[in-house]
C-alpha cells in the first residue's frame, strides 16, 4: 500500500503517535479506547491512513490531550518538514 507522503499527513500521524507513547499506551490499547480495530491505529502511524478532523479530536481527547495543542504541534512539525 502506498504511504501518504504529504508533510501535513505525516505530521498528524507522528504527533498522534508521540502523544500515544507519552501516555504509555500500545496501539492496541489506543484502538480499544477508540473502539476501533488495532489496524486502524497502525495504519495511521505508518502513514497509510489519513485522519479526519473529527477523528483527530476524538483521538486527542481519548489520549487526554488538548486537541488544539496537538494541532499546534502538527503545524510546527509541518513547517520543519
BELBEL-V551141 format. One record per backbone hydrogen bond with DSSP energy under -0.5 kcal/mol. NH is the residue of the N-H (numbers start at 1). CO is the residue of the C=O. If there is no record, write none. Layout:
{{NH:CO} {NH:CO}}
This chain:
{{4:47} {5:3} {10:6} {11:7} {12:8} {13:9} {14:10} {15:11} {16:12} {17:13} {18:14} {19:15} {20:16} {21:17} {22:18} {23:19} {24:21} {25:20} {30:26} {31:27} {32:28} {33:29} {34:30} {35:31} {35:32} {36:31} {40:37} {41:37} {42:38} {43:39} {44:40} {45:41} {46:42} {47:44} {48:43} {49:43} {56:52} {57:53} {58:54} {59:55} {60:56} {61:57} {62:58} {63:59} {64:61} {65:60} {67:65} {70:66} {71:67} {72:68} {73:69} {74:70} {75:71} {76:72} {77:73} {78:74} {79:75} {80:76} {81:77}}
